[in-house]
Amino acid sequence: MTVEKLTITYEQKSKGNFTGRLQALFNPSELGVEQQVTWAVKKPADGVSERLEYRTTDPATLSISLFFDTYEPQSSGPGLVGNVLGLHQKTRPASVVPYIQQVQRLIAVDPDLHRPPLCKIRWGAAWDRGAGAGTLFVGVLTSMSRRLLLFLEDGTPVRATIACTFTELKPGVELRSPDVAKKYTVMPRDTLSSIAARLYGDPSMWREIAAANGIDNPRHLSPGRVLMIPKVG
């Protein structure tokens, strides 16, 4: 029976163009999915009873550890690097760096998209998240850390683990970039600083939004108003 390898496809050049492909050398032993729902405790005017009021459901996160090893021989998979160990070893193991660089592309800004790419994590036909059979998660890589575990005599790394956290892209949510001008519709409870934090990653940049929209008093922000969000740089 053929072993189904976990595969990550990702956007390249344009939105929705999932031509990038990264295949795991070894399937993970576990997947971690977390999601949080925010509730607020509300006290009525009588001060006697309390109730829980639903606020929001945060996007789910997927935690996965990818293991790459170019020192041990590989038994299957196209283009995998393998060698014979011990006295029969004839070829020099290749560096594991190219595999690390593949993962780094998922968190780097694509010059054509003006943002990191959207990813689809696929593994086995049993999964289906509305994005095709075998798709277990759709989201963006929001965190990665790598550990180099084995080196050759000259310092070449040949074994590594990369811990990745992907954040789910909810239906109806659009991926945007701070270096492209855009429009934003004000929602209830929005403030200029919260909008700047969401779109720029920096709440102190609310002044750029205020200046672009002729807002003199940042406290007067009506829901439904469409703001022009200037690009950075």
C-alpha positions in Angstrom: 0.0 0.0 0.0 1.3 3.5 -0.9 1.9 5.8 2.0 0.0 9.0 1.6 2.4 11.9 2.4 1.2 15.1 4.1 1.5 17.9 1.5 1.2 21.7 1.7 0.2 23.5 -1.4 0.4 27.3 -1.3 -0.3 30.4 -3.5 2.3 31.7 -5.9 2.3 34.8 -8.1 -1.5 35.4 -7.8 -4.4 34.9 -5.4 -5.8 31.4 -5.5 -3.0 30.0 -7.7 -1.9 27.1 -5.5 1.1 25.9 -7.6 3.6 25.9 -4.7 4.1 22.4 -3.2 5.9 21.1 -0.2 5.8 17.4 0.7 6.7 16.1 4.1 9.6 13.6 4.2 8.0 11.9 7.2 4.3 12.1 8.2 3.7 13.8 11.6 2.8 11.6 14.5 0.2 14.1 15.8 -1.7 17.2 14.9 -2.8 19.8 17.4 -5.9 22.0 16.8 -7.0 24.8 19.1 -9.9 27.2 19.0 -11.2 29.7 21.5 -14.6 31.2 22.1 -14.9 34.5 24.0 -17.8 35.1 26.4 -18.4 38.1 28.7 -20.0 38.0 32.1 -22.9 40.6 32.1 -24.6 41.9 35.2 -28.1 43.1 34.8 -29.3 46.3 36.4 -30.8 44.5 39.4 -27.3 43.2 40.3 -28.7 39.8 41.3 -28.3 37.4 38.4 -25.5 37.2 35.8 -25.5 35.9 32.3 -22.8 34.9 29.8 -22.9 36.9 26.5 -21.2 35.5 23.4 -18.7 37.8 21.9 -16.6 36.0 19.2 -15.1 32.8 18.0 -11.4 33.0 17.2 -9.9 31.3 14.1 -8.7 27.8 14.8 -4.9 27.1 14.8 -3.2 24.0 13.6 0.1 23.0 15.2 2.3 20.5 13.3 5.9 19.4 13.6 7.7 18.7 10.3 10.8 16.4 10.5 13.4 16.5 7.8 16.4 14.0 7.6 18.8 13.8 4.7 21.2 11.5 6.6 19.1 8.4 7.0 18.1 6.5 3.8 14.6 7.2 2.5 12.5 4.4 1.2 9.8 6.3 -0.8 8.8 9.6 -2.2 9.8 11.4 -5.4 13.1 13.3 -5.2 13.9 12.3 -1.7 17.6 12.3 -0.6 18.9 8.9 0.6 22.2 7.2 1.3 23.5 4.0 2.8 24.8 4.2 6.3 27.8 2.6 8.0 30.6 0.8 6.1 28.6 0.8 2.9 28.0 4.5 2.9 29.1 5.8 -0.6 27.5 9.2 -1.0 27.8 12.3 1.1 24.5 13.3 2.7 23.0 16.5 1.3 22.2 19.5 3.4 18.7 19.8 5.0 18.7 23.6 4.4 16.7 23.4 1.1 13.9 21.8 3.0 14.0 24.5 5.6 13.9 27.1 2.9 10.8 25.5 1.5 9.0 26.0 4.8 10.3 29.6 5.1 8.6 30.5 1.8 5.3 30.0 3.6 6.0 32.8 6.0 7.8 35.1 3.6 6.1 37.9 1.7 5.4 37.0 -1.9 6.3 40.0 -4.0 3.3 39.5 -6.3 0.8 38.9 -3.6 2.2 41.6 -1.3 1.7 39.1 1.6 2.6 35.6 2.7 0.7 32.9 0.8 -2.4 31.1 1.8 -1.8 27.4 2.4 -3.8 24.2 2.1 -2.6 21.3 4.2 -3.6 18.0 2.6 -3.3 14.5 4.0 -5.5 11.5 3.0 -8.8 11.4 1.2 -10.9 11.3 4.4 -10.5 15.0 5.1 -12.6 17.7 3.5 -12.8 21.2 4.8 -14.8 22.6 1.9 -11.6 23.0 -0.1 -11.5 19.5 -1.7 -11.0 15.9 -0.5 -7.9 15.5 1.5 -7.7 19.1 2.7 -7.6 19.1 6.5 -6.8 22.8 7.0 -6.7 26.1 5.1 -4.9 29.1 6.6 -1.6 31.0 6.8 1.6 30.1 8.6 1.8 32.5 11.6 4.6 30.9 13.5 7.6 28.7 12.9 10.6 27.6 14.9 13.4 25.2 13.7 15.9 23.0 15.5 18.9 21.6 13.8 19.6 18.2 15.3 22.5 16.6 13.4 25.6 17.9 11.5 28.4 16.6 9.4 32.0 17.2 10.3 32.1 20.4 8.3 28.9 21.8 10.0 26.4 20.9 7.3 23.0 20.3 8.9 21.4 17.0 7.9 18.5 16.7 10.3 16.0 19.2 11.5 12.5 19.7 13.0 10.3 22.7 12.2 7.4 23.5 14.5 4.7 25.3 12.6 1.5 27.0 13.6 -1.1 27.8 11.0 -4.1 30.1 11.6 -7.4 29.3 9.9 -8.8 31.5 7.2 -12.5 31.8 8.0 -15.0 31.9 5.2 -15.6 35.5 4.0 -12.3 36.8 5.5 -10.0 38.4 2.9 -6.2 38.4 3.1 -4.8 41.9 2.7 -1.4 43.6 2.7 -0.4 46.9 4.4 1.6 48.0 1.3 -1.6 48.1 -0.9 -4.2 50.8 -0.5 -7.7 49.4 0.3 -11.1 50.2 1.8 -12.4 49.2 5.2 -16.0 49.3 6.5 -16.2 50.3 10.1 -17.8 47.7 12.4 -19.4 48.2 15.8 -16.8 48.7 18.6 -14.1 49.6 16.0 -11.6 52.3 16.9 -8.9 53.8 14.7 -6.2 52.1 16.8 -7.9 48.7 16.6 -8.3 49.1 12.8 -4.6 50.0 12.5 -3.6 47.1 14.6 -5.7 44.7 12.5 -4.5 46.0 9.1 -1.0 47.3 9.8 -0.1 45.3 12.8 0.7 48.6 14.6 -2.1 50.4 16.6 0.0 53.6 16.6 -0.5 54.0 12.9 -4.1 55.2 13.4 -3.0 58.7 12.6 -2.3 57.7 8.9 -5.9 56.5 8.6 -7.2 59.6 10.3 -5.2 61.9 7.9 -6.3 59.9 4.8 -10.0 60.3 5.8 -10.0 63.8 7.2 -10.9 62.6 10.7 -10.3 65.4 13.2 -11.8 63.6 16.2 -10.9 59.9 16.3 -13.6 59.3 18.9 -16.3 59.9 16.4 -16.3 56.8 14.2 -19.6 55.6 13.0 -20.3 51.9 12.1 -20.8 51.5 8.4 -18.5 54.3 7.4 -16.1 53.3 4.6 -12.5 54.3 5.3 -9.6 54.6 2.8 -6.6 52.7 4.2 -3.4 54.1 2.7 -0.6 51.8 1.8 2.6 51.8 3.9 5.8 53.3 2.3 
